[in-house]
């Protein structure tokens, strides 16, 4: 995606986004985000099920 706009990426580090972080996650793993945290982060529900 970044190369498409002229900025090739050699390495991408994501440590946190808002209240979410990657502490304790191994590469390739993920953590579910509960609805209460989404509400606090200002996310809107899409209305899809």
Secondary structure, 3 states (H helix, E strand, C coil): CCHHHCCCCCCCCCCEECCEECCCCCCCCCCCCCHHHHHHCCCCCCCCC
